[in-house]
Amino acid sequence: MRCQVLREEEGGGVLVVLLDMGGNINLPLTALRQIRYDYMTLPFQATQCFLQGIQPSEDGEVWSNEATEAMRELVGDTILFAAVVSYTPDCVPLISLYRRDHDQFVHLNERLVGLGHAQWLSQQSS
């Protein structure tokens, strides 16, 4: 798997981001291998982004297991449409995410709020 090292961890490990699957994992340094340069010219299959305008409803910091499961159900086995609305100060895209249900588009940011798993950010904190 292609990955990018984010930082060294205590004990000789590294934190990496998986470029084609998404997500971060800790690995021992010995698990890493140099890959051919031309493999890095292929487009990445995953990218980091945040849902625009919402945050977890409980403490505003961490998504609950229920919210994560609801998101899995909303995005599983369907084609999604993302619209970049803005960027964070460190250039991570903020998106509105949609799925098509029959003849209409469902705004997933809004749906998570409607299900009680997220809350809208105030204008000051967005």
Buried (B, 14 or more C-beta within 10 A) or exposed (E): EBBEEEEEEEEEBBBBBBBEEEEEBEBEEEEEEEEEEEEEEEEBEEEEBBBBBBBBBBEEEEBBEEBEEBBEEBEEEEEEEBEEEEEEEEEEBBBBBBBEEEEEEBBBBBBBBEBEBBBEEEEEEE
